[in-house]
Amino acid sequence: RRQVKPELGGSFSDHFCDLLNQRYSAVLSEKRMFANELYLTIVRTGMRGPLGTAEAVSRLFDRSTRPQVRRQRTHEHINELEEVVGNVTRELQKYGARALGVTYRDGEPYSEPCAFFNAILTCGLSRDMRLPRMGIRSYVGTSRLHFSRRTLQAQGATDADNRFGAMLSIKEYPPFSGPGMLDGLLQVNHEFILTQSFTLADKPVAQERISRLQRQIRASDEAGSTVETDIDFALNSLVNQEAVFGYHHFSLLCLSRELAGLDKAVSELGACLTDMNVNWLREDLNMEASFWAQLPGNHAYIARSCMLSSANFSGFSSMHNFATGQASGIHWGLPISILETTSQTPYWFNFHQRDVGHFLVTGPTGSGKTVALTFLLAQAFRISPEPRAVFFDKDEGASIFIRAVNGNYEVLQPGTPTGFNPLQLENTPANREFLVRLLKAMLSPAGGHGFSQEEEDTLERAIRRICEEPVEQRTLANLSGLLMGRSRSAANDLQSRLRPWFEGEKAWLFNAPHDALSFSGRRIFGFDMTHILDNEDVRTPALMYLFHRIEELLTGDPVLIFMDEGWKLLQDPAFSSYIVDKMKTIRKLNGIVGFGTQSAADIARAPQSHTLIEQSATNLHFPNPRADEESYIRRFGLTAKEFAFIRNTPPERRTFLIKHGNDSVIARLDLSAMPDIVKVLSGRKDTIEACAALRARLGEDPAAWLSDFCGWGRAA
């Protein structure tokens, strides 16, 4: 476990996004964050016991034979080792394990095994090591080591590279072991190197030792106690080949960058061992030997070892760790952001798992959902090429942020013309096909009855004819005259159903003389859907048209689309099927879609919820005291522990659960030190009104009003 200062590349063209990133990075740099790195070393040794003696004698005679025979035997041993390493790596690959090897940077070879050995010998100092031309034993170790009675020092090239250490060992093992018993060490606020080794013992040797112990217990006062029962169980496990036994070695090198802080590190790390019923001691005379015993294969330096079963060893070495996300090899090149976890480790956040980046967000009002979403959206603008974004908002929560980054924001409100006119789309087969679907959604007969074949034919002919007219003539009023067909006028014919859309209560949506909707010139666009979310008549046509026009953005460059309170949109069967099908197209064209809701139950009840959850690579769950098991556990697949976090965590902690592939992380996004930034990321009624007043007085350019809104001008 080593202390890190995570940094993320990328640049921002927008002033507010760049300022937010600078201040957030400054907050992260002030925190002590750690990385937990797990290394598994496989050591192949010769046979032990009588067979080992025979093998050693055989090697003596081999020295008198030809060199090629010895080289062949060495080659066989290497092949056996590589086969075992390959098998273990494949088994652990789904957890992110890989074999260390030679990597190339700028065409130069670097050795990962040398970097690993050097980290041990320098007390955790991270340093890239070029592939050596000399022997490894002379190459690794870039710090000068000093050993005193109870303390060691790794003196680096600079004072910043100095490390002080103390070695802890197990004096007496606990009466039992279990999975994850050492997990408490993963959250300690100190650096350390934990080393364990497990050397298999020959079955006859282990059996003889257990049998001897069994006889001693039966002849003592412990006869008939649980101790005797445990020994009998161990012997039966060995005989029945349910477990193997071996010699276990454990050492914990407590580290500090200052000598004065070493005792505190020893105290707190030792307290963790005490909590596990481990009787530990601080090495003095054996400290140097214990240090060298950390190197793989240095069994001769092991000062303290104990015979354990493989089950006991599994408890001590569960190989648990906190997810760290993915820092490289990502679909969009860079991570979106670095988040702090509750274990003080960095999490490299990405929307994508391979090429799938769709996501779901759940959280009630006041949980911090809007702040987190707009923050991640602002951080996403570090990606190159710079993404385009469309935000379907509710209650104008993201309106200030979108305007602050010079985006275009529109409030869709009945009675206020939108400037939309779908009939003025370019006359192409795809657009004509879309207009037919759109008009069918607009003119759907009352009572749920479908269109007759005659009505469909009439509608298709009318669309073809209106699209052949000049653009300025393409209006709903002119389309109405083409919908008569061969039938007589009736009370519920196509004409009468279209009339409210150009001279009635719905004329505000699509009856503009010129289509003003444009997705050019800006990087982000916002549409407040509050006033039409519950209006089924206009909600689906409006969204269908907007999503059809969004396809203009899908050129292969990154695109983010987010729908707050998207569950209401998914309740509409027509739009639900439409958007789920569109998500596949958007993914293929390098876009991602996110849905937000106040409760997971809303998404779970949606007609297409199963497909939607399956297609989502990332789920963000914010604390919700009213969370229900059916939605979170059975539909979203959360564990009981994850569900308990959602239900019992106070929103004031600013923590949330990230489910991303195999990752399950509790992250913290605490921006309380930046209230001026928070009021931009999430708008409330009073801040929205204040922003509107400033824009009315100073203009829409964020350079004119943002400083006054955040109070920067007054502070200056």
N, C-alpha and C positions, 0 to 999 in steps of 0.2 A: 504494500500500500504506500503510494508516494503522493506527495503534494504536487498539484499541477495548476497552471494558469492557462485555462483553455482560451484559444483565440480562433476566430473564424474569419476567413477571407471574404472577398467580394467588396463591391463599392456601390454607392447609392447616388443616383442622379438627383433625387429629391432632397431638399434641405431638411424637412422635418424627419424623414426616415433616417437620414444620416445622423441628425442630432439625437434621435431616439437610440440609435445603435451605439453611438459614442457614450451616452450616459448609462445605458444598460451595461455595456462592456466595462465601464468604470466601476459600477456596482459589483459585477462579478469578480473583478480583479481584487476587490477588497475582502472577498470571502475566502476562507480556507477550503479549497476543494481538493478532493483526492481521487486517484484512480486505483482501483483494485485489479491487479494483473495476476492471472493464474498460469503457471507453467507446470507441465507434467513431463518429467524426464524418465525415459525407459533405459535401464542399464542392464546389459547382458553380461553375466559372469559365468565362470566355469562351474562345473559340478562340485558339490560339497560332499563331505563324508568319505567313505571308502571309494566311491566312484570318482570323487574329485581327486583323491590320492592317485588312483590309477591313471587318470587323465594327466596329472602333473608328471608322472613317470613317463607316460607316452610322449609328452612334449620334450622331455629331456632327450629321448632317443631320436625325436624328430630333428633335433639340431644337427645331428650327424647325417641327415638325409639331404636330399636336394632342396635348394631354396624354393623352387617352383611348387613343391609339395606344401610347404608352409604358407606360401602365398595363396594357394588354392584353398587351404583350410580357412585362412583369414577371410578370403572372399566369401566362402560359404557362411561364415559367422555374420558377416556384414549383411548378406542377403536375408538371413534369418531375422536379424534385427530390423531391417527395413520392412520386412513383411509384417512383423508385429506392430511397428509404428504405423504402417498403412492401415491395418485393421482397426487400431485404436482411433486413429484420426477419422476414419469413416464413421465409426460409431458416435463420435463426439462432434461431427461436422455440423449437425443441426443446431448445436449450441454455439457455433462460431469458432470451433477449434481448427487450427491449421498447424502444419509442421513448419518449424523454423528452417530457413534456408538462406540462399544468397538472393538479394534483391538488387535492382539496378536503378540508380538515380542519376539522371543526366549522363547516362552511359557508363557510369562508374559502379563497380560491384561493391556491395556492402554485405557484411556477414551478420545475420541476426543471432546465431548462436554466440558469437563473440560479444555482441551487445548484451546478451543475457548473462554470460559469465562476468562481464565487466560490471554489470549492475550489482551483482552479488559482492564483488571484491571492492566496490566503491561505496558500499552501504546505500544502494538505491539510486545512485546518480545515473540519470538517463543520458546516454551518449551514443550517437551513431558510430559504428566501427567499420572501417573499410576492410575488404577482404585481405587478410594478411599474407605476406610473402615469407614470414618467419613462423616459427613454432607458436602455437596458440598459448602455451604455458608462459612464453616470454612476452607475448603480445598484450594479453588482457591484464587489467589492473592498472588504472591510470591515477590512482591515489596512493599516497604513502601511508602505511598502516602503523599505528602506535598502540601497543597493548600495555595497560597498567593492570592493577590488581582486579578492579571491578569494572573498568571502563575502557573502551577502545575509541580511537579517533582515526577517521579516514581523511587525511589531509589532501585536499584537492589543489588544483592549479591556482584557484582564487579562494578568497574567504567564503564566497557564496557556495562553493562546492564542498566545503568542510562538513563532515557529519560526525556526530558523537553517538556511541551506541553502548548498550548493555544487553547481555545475553540472559534470557530466562529459559529454564528447562523444567521438565516435570520431575518432581521428586517422588510423588505417589499418584497413581492414576485414579480416576474416579471409579465408583463402584459399578457404573453403567455408562454406556455411550449411546448416542442416538443421532439420527440425521440432523445436520445443521447445528450441532452443539457449539461450533466455533463461529457461528454467523454474527455473534455480537461484536467480534473484532472488525467486521467489515464497516462498522459505523463509528469507530473510535476516531477522535480528532487528533491522531498522531500517525506518523509514518512508521512502518515496521517491515521486516522480512520474516515470514513464517516458513520454516523448512520442516518437512517431514519426509521420512523414508520408510519403506516397508520391504524388508528382505525376506523372501520366502524361506521357511525352514523345511528340511526334509521331513516327510511324514513320520518315519520311525523316531526321529529325534523329538519331534513335537509330542508324539504319542507317549514316549517314555517319560518326558518331563511332566506331562499332565497326569500320567498314572502315578508317578512318584508323589506329586502334590496331593492326588486323591488319597493315597495311602496315609500320608501325613495328617490330612484332615480327619480321616476316620479314626485315627489314633489320638486325636486331640479333643478338646472340649467343643469344637465346632461340629462334631459328628451329629448328623440328623438335622442340621440347620440348613438355611437357604444357601449357604456357602457350598455345602456338599452337593446340593441340588444343581447349582450353577456349574460346578466342576464336572459332574456327571453329564450335564447337557453339552459342555464343551467337548468332552471326550467322544460322546455319541456323534456330535456334528463332524468331528474329524474323521472318525471311523466310517461314517456313512457318506463321506465326501460332500457334506453340505457346506463345509467351510474349510479354509486352509489357514495355517498359522504361520506367523513370521515375526521378525524382530522389528519393532517400531522405534523410530527415533524422532524426537520432537525438539525444536528450538525456536525461540521467538526473539529476534533481534530488535529491541526497542531503539528507535532513532530519534535524534533531535538535531536541529541545526545550531543550537546553542547549548553549551555545556550546562548552563543553569536550568534548562528545561528538561534535561534528561531524567531527573528523578520523578518529575511529574508524569512523564511518559511511562516510566516503569510502574508507577503507582496505578495509573488508570488502565494500562494493559494488563497488569497483574490482577486488578480487580475483576476484569472480564474473565480471566482464567478461574479466579475464585468463585465467581458466579456459576461456573460449570463444574464445581466440586473438584477442581484440579489443585493439588497441593504443589505449588511451584517454588522455585528458588532462583536467586540471582547468582549466576556463575562467577567464580573468582579464579581459582587455580585452573579450572577447565575452560575458561573463557576463550582463550586462543584456539584450543583444540576444537571447541564447539563452533567457532567462526569458520575454520577450514572445513569442518564437516558439512557445511552448507553446500559445498560444491558436489555435484553429482558424482557418485562413485568413490568418494573419499570415506569409505566405511571405516578405515583404520583410525580415523580421528574422532569417531563417535564415542563420547564419554559415557552417555547414559542411553540404554535401550531396554526394551521390555517386550516379551513375547505376547502378541495379541492375535486374535482371530481376524479374518478378513472382514467380518461384520463390524467388529470394534473399529478397525481401521477406516471403514466406510463412514462411521460416525464422526471420526476425527477429520476425515478428508472428504467432505461431501461435495467439494468443488462448487459451492454456491457462490453466486456473485450477483450484483445489481446490473441490470441492462444499461448499456452505454450508448445505444443507438448505433448509427453508422456515420463515420466521418469522411469516408472516401468511397469511390466506386458507386456513386449514387446516380439515379436517373437524370436529375437536373444538375449534376456536377458538384454542387455544394449543399451542405445541410442548410435547412431553413434558419435554425437558430440553435443556441446552446441553452439548455434549461438546467436549473439546479434541482437535484433530487433531495429527498429527505435524508439520504445517507451521505450527503455532502459530496456527491460525485456528479460530474457533468453528464448530461444526456444530450447527444447530438440528434436533434429532432428533424425528422423528415416526414413528409406526407406519403412518400412512395414506398411501396414494397415491390421491388423489381420495377415494372412499368405501370403499376396500378397505384393511383394516388387519391382515389375518392375517400372521403372521410365523413364521420358522423360526430356531432357534438351534442351532449345532453347536459342540462343544468338549469335550475330555476332562476328567476329574477333575483339579482343580488349575489349570485354565486361567483361572479367574476368572468362569466362566459364571454361577454362582449369584449371586455378588455383583452382577454387572451386571444380572441379571434383577430381583432384588429392589430394587436401586437404581432402575431405570427404573419399576418398579411403584410405589415410594414417590413418585417424581417425578410419576407420572401423576395422583396425587390432587390436583394443582393445577387440574385441569380442572373446569369448572363446566357442568352439575351434576356433583357428585362421582361418579366411577365406582364401580361395584360390581365385585368381582374374585373369581375362583375359581381356586385354585392346586392342581393335582394334583401332589403332591410325591413325591420319592424320598429315602429315607434321612433324612427329616425335615430336609433342608437349609434349608428356608425356615420351619421351625416357629417358631423364636425371633422372626423378623421378624413373622410373621403374628400371633403373640400380643402382640408389642410394640405393634402398631397396633390392639390390642383386637379382633382378629379371632377367628373360631371355627376351631379346628383339631382334626381327628379322624384317628386312626390306624386304618385298616381292617386288622384282624389276625384271621386265622382263630381261632375259639374265643372271641373277645370280641364280644358282641352290639353291633350297630351302632345299633339303634333304628330300623331301616328297615322299613316295611311298605307296599309299593306298592299293595296291595289297598284301602287306605284313601284313595286318591285320590278327588277329587270325581267323582261319577257323570256323566260327559259322554261323548259319542261319541268325542272325540279321546282321552280317557284310556282308554276301553275298547279302542280300536284299539291303543293303546300297550301295554296289558296283554297283549293277544293276542301281540304281537311279543315282549314280554319273556318270557312263559311259553314261547313256542316256542324262545327262546334257552336258557332254563333246562332245558327238557325235551327238547332235541334228542336223537334216538335214537343209540345207540352205533353205530359203524361208518359214520357219515356218511349214513345213510339218512334220507330226508325224512319229513314227516308224511303219513299217509294222509288222504284226504278226510274219512273218518269221524272221525279224530282232530281235524282242524281244526274240524269242525262241533261236536264235543263240547266242545272248548276254548272256542269262541266262546259256546256256550250257557251254559257254566259261568261265564264272566266276566260275562255279562249278569245271571245270577241272583245271583252273589255281590255285585255292585255294587248290587243292590236291597235288600240286607240292611242293618241298622243298622251304623254304622261299627265299633263294638266287636266285631261278629260277623264282620268281614271278615279272616279269617286263612287262612294256607295250609292248616292242618288242616281247616278247614271247606270250603275249596275242593276238597280231596281227595275229599270225599264226593260232589261234583257231577261228577267226572270219569269215573264209571263208564260212562256212556252206555248203549248197548244191548248192548254186547259183554260176554262173561264176563271175569273177572279172568284176567290172564296175567302171565308173569314180567317182561315189559318193557312193560306198558301204562302209560297216563298216570299212574295212581295210584302205581304202584311207582316211576316215575321222579321223581315229586314228593315222595315220602316223605323222602328225605335232606335236603330243603330245610326241613322243619319238625320232624323228630325224629332227624336224622342229623348227619353231619359238616359240612353246609352250613347248618344251622339258625341259625347266628349272623348270617347276612346279612339275611334278609327275614322273620324270624319274630317280630318285636316285637309285643307286644299293642297298642301304640299307636305310630303313626308319629311319631318324634321329629325327623325331618329338617325343618329350617326355614331358609329363606333371608331371614328378616326380622330386623330389629334390629341387624344388623352390615353393615359395608361390604365385608369380605373374609372368605373362607372357604377353608380349606385341608384337603386330604384326602391323607394319606400312603398311597401305593399300593404301597409296597415289597413287602409280604408277599403281594400278590395279582397282581403283574405277570406272574409265570410260572405262575399258576394259571388256566388257560383256562376252567375250569368256572364260576368265580365272577367273573372279571375282566370279561367282556363284559356279563353282567346287571347288575353293580354300576355300571358306567359308563353303561349305557343308562338306568338309573333316575336316576342323578345328572344326566345331561345333560337328561333329560326334565324334571326338577324345576328345572334351571337356567333353563328357558324362563320361569319365573316372574319372573326378573330382567330379561327382555328386554321392557322397557316403552318403549323409545325412548331412555332415558338410556344413557350409555356403560357398557359392560361389557367386562371383560378376562378371558379364560379361558386359562390356561397349563397345559400337560401336560409335565412333565419325563419324560424317557425315553419320549416319545410314540411312538417307533418300535415299541416292544413292543406298544402298543395297536393300531397300524396293521397289525401282522402278522396280526391276527385279521380274516379277510375280512368277517365279519358286522359287526363294529364299524367297520372301515375304511370300508365303503360307507355306514354309518349316519352317521359323523361328517363325511365329505366332503359328504354331502347336507345335513347340519345347518349346515355352515359357510356355505352360501348364505343360509339363513334367518337365522342369527346376524348376518351382514353387513347384511342389509336392516333389521334391528332395532337397528342401531348397536352391535353387539358385534364383538369381534375374538378370534381364536383363535391361540394360539402353541404350537408343538411344540419341545421340546428333545431333543437326543440327543448322545451322546458322539462320534459319528462320522457324517459325511454319508453314508457307505455304508449305514448302518442305514435312513435315510430313503429312500435311492435304491432299496433292495431291497423297500420296502413295496409292496403291491399297487396302492395308489392314489397312488404317489409322483408320477407325472406331473401328475395333477390338483392334488395338494397343492402342488407347487412353483409351478404356474401361478397358483394362487389366492393365493399369498403375496406381499404387496407389499414386505416387508422381510426380508432374511436377515442374521443376525449370525453370523459365522464367527470362532471363537477359535482361536489357534495349536494345531496338532496335528501333532507330528512323524511320525505314522503316516498322514497324509492320503494318499489315493490319487487319481490323475488321473481315473479313470473316474467317480467320484462328483462330485468338485469341479468338474472342467472340463467333462465331457460332460453331466452331469445338471444341475448347478447353474449352468453357463455361466460359470465364472470364467476369467479370462485366465491365461496362463502366469505372468505377474508376480504376480498375486493369489495363485495357487496356491503360488508360491515363498514368499510372505510367510507363508501359513498353515503351511507345512511347516518353515520355517527360523527363525521368530521364537521366541525363548525366552518362556515364559509370564510370567517375572518382569517383563517390560516392561509388562505390563498393557495391551496394545494388542489390538485386534480389528478385523476388516474388516466394514464396513457396506455392504451392497448394497441400495439403495433406488431403484427406478426406474432412471434413468440415472446416479444417484450411485454412486460407488465411493470410499469414504473409510476411511482407517485412523485410528481414534479411540483415544484413551487415557483410561482410567478408573483413575486412581491414587489410591486412598484410604488409602495407607500412613500418612498423617499423622493418620488417624482410626481407630486400632485398636479403640477402644471401639465405634464404629459398625459396623465390619466384622464383629465377632463377633456382632452382631445380624443383619446381612444374610445371613450364611452360617454355618450351624451345623455344628459338628463333634461327635464323640461326647462329648468332655469338656465342651464348652460346653452341649450339649443336656442332659446329666445335671445340670450345675450350675444351669441354668435350671429344670429340673424340681424340684430340691431347694428352690430359692428359692420357687417357686410353691406347693409343698406347705406351706411354712412361713409364707409371707406372704399367700397368696391369688392368684387369677388376675388381678386387676386390675393392668395394667402400671404404674400409678402406684405400686403397692406394692413391686414387685420390680425394675423396670427400672433404677432408679438404683443399687441394690446390684449388679446384674449387670454394669453398665457401669463400675462403680467411681466414679461421680460422687459418691455420698454420702461415700465415704472421702476423695475428693479435697477435698471441701468441709470 
